[in-house]
Amino acid sequence: MLAKRIIFIGRVQGVGFRFTARRAASRRQLTGFVRNLWDGTVEMLAQGRPEDVDDCIQDIKEYFAGYLKETKIEEIPPDPRYTDFKITF
């Protein structure tokens, strides 16, 4: 299992970003969360098979290509507390 923390930077709040990310993650049976941050970015934690995590991130980047300015990705240790994928606040 692989876990990645992703920060999406750009016009990513108020455009359905979290709902789209949840849908993409759920299709691949990933666990984790997606949430808006106070600085206008969106944070996502995605855990699952490496190819599924990478495909999910790529799908989101392609879908929101016109809205994204930058994407920061770091690999982190998997967290067994997450058993599904949620939108958090």
Secondary structure, 3 states (H helix, E strand, C coil): CEEEEEEEEECCCCCCHHHHHHHHHHHCCCEEEEEECCCCCEEEEEEECHHHHHHHHHHHHHHCCCCEEEEEEEEECCCCCCCCEEECC
